[in-house]
Amino acid sequence: MYTAQSIAKVVVLTFLVGASSNFAVKGQTPAKPVAFDVFEATIDDIHAALEAKQTTCRAVVEQYLRRIEAFDKAGPRFNAVQTVNPHALDDADRLDAEFRTSGPVGPLHCIPVLVKDQVETNDMPTTYGSVLFKDFVPERDATIVTKLRSAGAVIIGKATMGEYASGYLSSLAGSIRNTYDPKRHASGSSGGTGSGVSANFSTVGIAEDTGGSIRGPAAVSSLVGLRPTVPLVSRHGMLPSRPTTDTLGPITRTVRDAAIVLDVIAGYDPQDPVTAYAVGHIPRSYTEFLAADGLKGARIGVIRQQARIPLGDMEDDRPGFEQGEIAFLIGRYLAEWMKRQMRGLLHCTE
């Protein structure tokens, strides 16, 4: 039987042995730094590891690339990545060289980012989820990609998307899978970005939202999704589904990461005139509004029981046709019905 005193001795001894492995002894070669694991890492985590020399940008990017290789088209086959950037490691080496000579390039130094394949990149295909565009490589970067790269980000790849920003299926990639349950879908056309970040294929991601394609994938992947107001972030270089409502925003692991990314991508762009409306309305940094006790006193509801929708004639017993998909079709039908009613109302008032 162990006494409290003997247990305490074991604990102290264990601590000392563990501590000795991380500190150099005079006259001996310093121990190697503890290896940094990118799993669930935030922007601040990666930057702290780089500053502490626990890792390099190349090592960080290599870890993410190994995860993509292991889990995206193999294993659970999340199907979140359309194209892996063949230059990602070269970009990482360049950032490591700059870090050694002058420090971080910017607020997203060495942060791997997955960008929805609706956004143009001049070094990778931009497919819009369609087999028709599988070999289309634009001659320009979208404004948001230029801003990300200028801030030090590594565009690790393009995220799969619903074809032409509709749904979660495409003729090029097929179905995007949910990382928490691959039998389920990833919600919305930005599901590749959501599943990619959730599966730790990148630290953060860029998604597009017409009517829920940032918020839906974030919700089903236990992530933070931020849909900015339309004038806040330039859409130049992004093929819109509906130009009056489409906007680009971050999907991240934490609220702080979302604020850091928004600082980088927000702002006026003469190539997208609607962004002029945001001039004078952008703070010095969105991180200024973060509060550790921001949810103090908040009430959070948890749905314990699945809602049942009376489907009537729309019942479908085909294998794999989930109730959520039927509900999605109902939503589409109601949206079209509402548009027809609004057209009739506008016609009557003319």
Protein Blocks (a to p, Z undefined) as FASTA:
>chain_A
ZZfklmmmmmmmmmmmmmmmmpccehiacdddddddfehpafklmmmmmmnopacfklmm
mmmmmmmmmmmmgcjlnolafbdcfklmmmmmmmmmmmmmnopfblmgoiacdddfkbcc
fkbcceklpaklmmcccfbdcfklmmmmmnopacfbdcdddehhiajbdfklopaddfkl
mkbceeijklmmmmmmmnopafbdcdddfklpmmmmmmmnopacddddfklpccehiacf
blmlgccddddfbfklmmmmmmmmgccdfklmklmmmgopacfblklmgcfklmgoiacd
ddfbdcdddekjmpccbehiafklmmmmmmmmmmmmmmmmmmmmmmmmZZ
